[in-house]
Amino acid sequence: VVRARACVVTVPLSVLQRGEPEFRPPLPPPQAGAIRKLKMGSALKVIVRLRRRFWPADFYDAVCSDSFLPEVWLSPAAELMRPDAAPPYTIVGFVAGARAERVGRLPHADIARRMLAQLDGMFGSSDDPHPASSSCDGFLVKDWAAHPHVHGAYSHPTRGAHGARPALGEAAHGCVFLAGEACHAGVNPCIHGAMETGEQAVLVFPTAAVAEPAVSTAARCAVYVCAAPASRETKRRERIFFGIFVNA
């Protein structure tokens, strides 16, 4: 258990929905209701490592909604689009939503094989029909829904959840600040929205006045914290803690 004057909690929405971490006292109705109403989607990425180049020089990203993976892109694109970029090269495949859940049930080797077949169809020629399959020397599949500390990817527009995002980002008990993409009403499904909510929480964080510690962890969770310097006025060992909850 970590006790502090205030805390910024940045765990994903899906983790909050599982009751991890545990808040004592419980979160107020606005935040608790928002957590129940908002929904989290799935996403899966496949990264294949390639020994040679076989795509056009100006290729960066392709959206192919009728394919196995509806989007593929070079990564890091700015480096790999340079004419003098040396191998290995990496291409990322991406799928989200219910389709990601279906793809995630396949063996990882099968997922990679299907992505390479898709790239073969996109970039192959009569002289080189299987450029991706013949040049791949490694792959990684990342299923965010299966990650034990995430259980999903991004929140998404949800019927009956109007106004839930701003409510989720309001200070609970005047001392617990939830931050993350699910709290952002505008650009929620991305890291930019998550970072902005964290910045907004920090702006109001120093004004939090807490009479008693109001947050603790569940039995299977731990809090990793970093302390900000004490104010000049108090010069006591009282600190404001920024907390991120992870599975112990």
Secondary structure as GFF3:
##gff-version 3
##sequence-region A 1 248
A	DSSP	beta_strand	7	9	.	.	.	ID=ss1
A	DSSP	alpha_helix	13	17	.	.	.	ID=ss2
A	DSSP	alpha_helix	29	37	.	.	.	ID=ss3
A	DSSP	beta_strand	39	40	.	.	.	ID=ss4
A	DSSP	beta_strand	43	50	.	.	.	ID=ss5
A	DSSP	beta_strand	61	63	.	.	.	ID=ss6
A	DSSP	beta_strand	71	74	.	.	.	ID=ss7
A	DSSP	alpha_helix	77	80	.	.	.	ID=ss8
A	DSSP	beta_strand	89	96	.	.	.	ID=ss9
A	DSSP	alpha_helix	97	104	.	.	.	ID=ss10
A	DSSP	alpha_helix	108	123	.	.	.	ID=ss11
A	DSSP	alpha_helix	131	135	.	.	.	ID=ss12
A	DSSP	beta_strand	136	143	.	.	.	ID=ss13
A	DSSP	three_ten_helix	144	146	.	.	.	ID=ss14
A	DSSP	beta_strand	155	156	.	.	.	ID=ss15
A	DSSP	alpha_helix	164	168	.	.	.	ID=ss16
A	DSSP	beta_strand	176	178	.	.	.	ID=ss17
A	DSSP	three_ten_helix	181	183	.	.	.	ID=ss18
A	DSSP	alpha_helix	191	204	.	.	.	ID=ss19
A	DSSP	three_ten_helix	205	207	.	.	.	ID=ss20
A	DSSP	beta_strand	221	227	.	.	.	ID=ss21
A	DSSP	beta_strand	241	247	.	.	.	ID=ss22
###
